[in-house]
Amino acid sequence: MRSALVDLHRLLVDSALVVWTAGNVSARTDDGHFLIKPSGVPYDRLTPESMVLCDPDGNPVGPGLKPSSDVFAHAYVYRHRPDVGGVVHTHSTYATAWAARDEAIPCVLTAMADEFGGEIPVGPFALIGGEDIGKGVVDTLEGSRSPAVLMRNHGVFTIGASARSAVKAAVMCEDVARTVHISRQLGAPLPIPQSEIDSLYDRYQNVYGQ
């Protein structure tokens, strides 16, 4: 799992979702703890050993590097969403631009219906360092099929059954945020009827792939 997290952090860089040391990926372990990126360590210096093991409250287990400043947000999500196995945070450009406007990304693309099951919602403004961001993520996604939330004036948080699926959601979130932004420069994007969104989501989640 430590090695996989290093690779997933590199995927964030390769997908242009993060710059310098911003952003992080975490993964829940079998015993209810979780591993997360260390604070302020450049992506090209991450190693399996540098990943920080934390207890369910976000406290580091044993000696080592300090965890990400978002550790308590991740911990809150894991404690309140037992279905979540991975959490990702990015400041990806287009999605964060929507967050800065406090505007949800409307479901106007079939790819959005597939992956997000509707719009990508906006969560409240919350300061970094405590549980408020995690609470905002959990509260905003309650009743939503979206694995992504745009935290106002901050950035993107995504969840998944695994860390890899959460990274996929972060990549897809930025992709559709960019496309919908460009579409709005040309005119008003056309909404997809809810019944068609439901049909597309069901097909993608239950039929698509191997």
ZIFENCOR-V559744 format. One record per residue. N is the residue number from 1. SS is DSSP state (H for helix, E for strand, - for the rest). OMEGA is omega in whole degrees, 0 to 359 (none if undefined). Layout:
n->N ss->SS omega->OMEGA
n->N ss->SS omega->OMEGA
This chain:
n->1 ss->- omega->178
n->2 ss->H omega->179
n->3 ss->H omega->179
n->4 ss->H omega->179
n->5 ss->H omega->176
n->6 ss->H omega->180
n->7 ss->H omega->181
n->8 ss->H omega->175
n->9 ss->H omega->178
n->10 ss->H omega->175
n->11 ss->H omega->176
n->12 ss->H omega->179
n->13 ss->H omega->182
n->14 ss->H omega->180
n->15 ss->- omega->178
n->16 ss->- omega->179
n->17 ss->- omega->183
n->18 ss->- omega->172
n->19 ss->- omega->177
n->20 ss->- omega->181
n->21 ss->- omega->182
n->22 ss->- omega->176
n->23 ss->- omega->182
n->24 ss->E omega->174
n->25 ss->E omega->173
n->26 ss->E omega->180
n->27 ss->E omega->178
n->28 ss->E omega->177
n->29 ss->- omega->184
n->30 ss->- omega->183
n->31 ss->- omega->177
n->32 ss->- omega->173
n->33 ss->- omega->174
n->34 ss->E omega->176
n->35 ss->E omega->182
n->36 ss->E omega->178
n->37 ss->- omega->175
n->38 ss->E omega->183
n->39 ss->- omega->170
n->40 ss->- omega->180
n->41 ss->- omega->179
n->42 ss->- omega->184
n->43 ss->H omega->182
n->44 ss->H omega->178
n->45 ss->H omega->180
n->46 ss->- omega->176
n->47 ss->- omega->176
n->48 ss->H omega->182
n->49 ss->H omega->183
n->50 ss->H omega->177
n->51 ss->- omega->188
n->52 ss->E omega->177
n->53 ss->E omega->182
n->54 ss->E omega->177
n->55 ss->- omega->184
n->56 ss->- omega->178
n->57 ss->- omega->178
n->58 ss->- omega->180
n->59 ss->- omega->179
n->60 ss->E omega->177
n->61 ss->- omega->179
n->62 ss->- omega->181
n->63 ss->- omega->178
n->64 ss->- omega->181
n->65 ss->- omega->175
n->66 ss->- omega->178
n->67 ss->E omega->176
n->68 ss->- omega->177
n->69 ss->- omega->178
n->70 ss->- omega->188
n->71 ss->H omega->182
n->72 ss->H omega->174
n->73 ss->H omega->178
n->74 ss->H omega->181
n->75 ss->H omega->180
n->76 ss->H omega->179
n->77 ss->H omega->181
n->78 ss->H omega->181
n->79 ss->H omega->185
n->80 ss->H omega->178
n->81 ss->- omega->182
n->82 ss->- omega->179
n->83 ss->- omega->185
n->84 ss->- omega->177
n->85 ss->- omega->180
n->86 ss->E omega->179
n->87 ss->E omega->180
n->88 ss->E omega->174
n->89 ss->E omega->175
n->90 ss->E omega->170
n->91 ss->- omega->184
n->92 ss->- omega->196
n->93 ss->H omega->188
n->94 ss->H omega->180
n->95 ss->H omega->180
n->96 ss->H omega->175
n->97 ss->H omega->174
n->98 ss->H omega->180
n->99 ss->H omega->180
n->100 ss->H omega->178
n->101 ss->- omega->183
n->102 ss->- omega->184
n->103 ss->- omega->175
n->104 ss->- omega->176
n->105 ss->E omega->184
n->106 ss->- omega->181
n->107 ss->- omega->182
n->108 ss->- omega->180
n->109 ss->- omega->178
n->110 ss->H omega->178
n->111 ss->H omega->176
n->112 ss->H omega->177
n->113 ss->H omega->180
n->114 ss->H omega->190
n->115 ss->H omega->189
n->116 ss->H omega->178
n->117 ss->- omega->182
n->118 ss->- omega->180
n->119 ss->- omega->172
n->120 ss->E omega->189
n->121 ss->E omega->177
n->122 ss->E omega->176
n->123 ss->E omega->184
n->124 ss->- omega->172
n->125 ss->- omega->178
n->126 ss->- omega->180
n->127 ss->- omega->179
n->128 ss->- omega->172
n->129 ss->- omega->179
n->130 ss->- omega->182
n->131 ss->- omega->187
n->132 ss->H omega->179
n->133 ss->H omega->179
n->134 ss->H omega->178
n->135 ss->H omega->178
n->136 ss->H omega->178
n->137 ss->H omega->183
n->138 ss->H omega->182
n->139 ss->H omega->183
n->140 ss->H omega->183
n->141 ss->H omega->177
n->142 ss->- omega->181
n->143 ss->- omega->179
n->144 ss->- omega->175
n->145 ss->- omega->182
n->146 ss->- omega->172
n->147 ss->- omega->182
n->148 ss->E omega->174
n->149 ss->E omega->177
n->150 ss->E omega->180
n->151 ss->E omega->189
n->152 ss->- omega->179
n->153 ss->- omega->185
n->154 ss->- omega->184
n->155 ss->E omega->188
n->156 ss->E omega->167
n->157 ss->E omega->177
n->158 ss->E omega->179
n->159 ss->E omega->178
n->160 ss->E omega->176
n->161 ss->- omega->176
n->162 ss->- omega->177
n->163 ss->H omega->180
n->164 ss->H omega->180
n->165 ss->H omega->176
n->166 ss->H omega->176
n->167 ss->H omega->177
n->168 ss->H omega->180
n->169 ss->H omega->179
n->170 ss->H omega->178
n->171 ss->H omega->180
n->172 ss->H omega->179
n->173 ss->H omega->179
n->174 ss->H omega->181
n->175 ss->H omega->181
n->176 ss->H omega->177
n->177 ss->H omega->179
n->178 ss->H omega->183
n->179 ss->H omega->180
n->180 ss->H omega->176
n->181 ss->H omega->180
n->182 ss->H omega->179
n->183 ss->H omega->182
n->184 ss->H omega->175
n->185 ss->H omega->182
n->186 ss->H omega->182
n->187 ss->- omega->181
n->188 ss->- omega->178
n->189 ss->- omega->181
n->190 ss->- omega->179
n->191 ss->- omega->175
n->192 ss->- omega->179
n->193 ss->- omega->184
n->194 ss->H omega->181
n->195 ss->H omega->179
n->196 ss->H omega->175
n->197 ss->H omega->181
n->198 ss->H omega->180
n->199 ss->H omega->180
n->200 ss->H omega->180
n->201 ss->H omega->180
n->202 ss->H omega->180
n->203 ss->H omega->184
n->204 ss->H omega->183
n->205 ss->H omega->190
n->206 ss->H omega->184
n->207 ss->- omega->186
n->208 ss->- omega->174
n->209 ss->- omega->185
n->210 ss->- omega->none
